[in-house]
């Protein structure tokens, strides 16, 4: 069985807005308003002492990552095994895929990195794919299983 680990820094994926003008003016700022940044989407999220959300909150945020083939989030599909914070500013996601040869693994990896990287205090995201233990339909959340069965899938 193969295992793959890839580390992505947030600067590889997201631009924090520095250097990008807000308007087409000599200063890059809108002439009629002060430079106002949009509120951070997770500004109200409680943070642990390390300045990062809890591992449970990070795991919950991964519900925004949708498996493109099945159409449900990777947490409720049972693909996420563990989300840890090995050190300040760093998140490690241990997960699997529905199959070893999943053709969309890079898309899932990128989505995980972007979502985790948008969380406050997260500077480095490490997404590790493992196939031990292998994924099975038993790991799917009950509501997903019921919906898939209603669509005629044998899960």
N, C-alpha and C positions, 0 to 999 in steps of 0.2 A: 504494500500500500504506500502511496506517496503522500508526503506532507509538504506544504509550501508555506513559507512565511515571507511577508513583504512588509517593510516599514515605509510609511508615507508621512512626510511632514506636512503640516497644514499649509505652509507656504507653497508647497508643490501644487495644491489644489485650489486654494482660495486666495483671493486678493483682498486685503483688509481695507481697500479703498484709497490708500495712500498713493499719490501719484496719478490718480484718475480724476480728471476734472469733473465738477458737478455741472458746469455750464460752459458754453463756448464763449468765454470771456478771457481777457488777458490774465486774470488771476486764477481762472478756473472755478471761481465762485459765482453764484447767482448774484447779480447786481442789486436785486431788491430784497434779499434776505440774508441773514447771517448763515454761516456754514452750520447746518444742522444735520447731524447724523441720525439715521433711523435707529430706533430703539432695538437693542439686541433681542432676537426672538426668544431667548431663554433668560431674559433679565430677571424674571420672577422666580426662577428655579432655585430652591434652597441649595446651598453649597456646604460641603464638609469642611473640616478644618484645613484641608489641603487646597482649598480654593476651587475645588472641582465638585460636580454633582456626585451623588452616591453611585455606587456600581449598579444599584437597582434602577436609578433614574437614567443612567447611561444605557442600560439594557432596554428600558422602556422606549428610549428615543430611537432605538433600532427598529421599532415597529413602523417607522417611516420608510424602511427599505423593503421594497416589494420584489419578490421573486418574479422575474419577468415571464417565466414559462407558466407558473401556476397562478399568479395573480393575487397572492396573499403575502403578508409580511413574514420576514424570515424568523421572527421570534415565535409567532403562533404556528409556524410550520415546524418548529422544533429544530431549526438549523443552528441556533445560537446556543453553544454549550456553556460559555463562561465569558463574563466581562469583568476585567480586573483593572486596577490602577497600580501598576508595579512601582511607579515612582511619581512624584509630583509632576503634573503636566503631561503624563503619559497614560494612554489607554491601550489595553491589550484585549482584542476580541478573538476568542477561540470559537470557531464555528465549522460547520460542515456544509456540504452541498447535497442535493438530492441524488447526484451521481458523480462518480470520479471524473468522468469526461464532460462535465457540465460546460456547454459552450458559452455560457453567459457569466462565468465566474468573475471575469474582470469587471463587468458592470456591477455585480454585487459588491465586489471589493471596493470599487470607487464610491458607490453609494454609502457604504459603511464608513469609509474614510471621511467623506464630506459631512455626513450627519454627526459623527463623533467629533470631528474637527470644529464644528459650529458650536459645540458645547463650551460654556465658560471654563477657562483654566486649562483646556486641552490644547497642547502644542504638538504632540506626536501621537500618531495612531498606528498601531501594529495589528494587522488583521492576519490571523493564522488559520489556514484551512487544514483540517484534519479529517481523516476517514476512519478514525478509531475513537469511539465506536462508530460503526456505520449508521447512517441515517435510516430510519424506517418510518412507515406511516403511523406507527404507534406513538410517535413523538408529536404528532399534529394535535393542536388544541381541539377540544370537542366541537366547538362551534364551527371551526373550519372543516372538520371531518363531516359534520352534518350537511354543510353547504356543498361540499364536493360530492357527497353521495346524492344530494338532490339534483345535481347536474349529471348524474349517471356514472360518476367515477367509482371504482371499487377500492375504497380505502377503509 
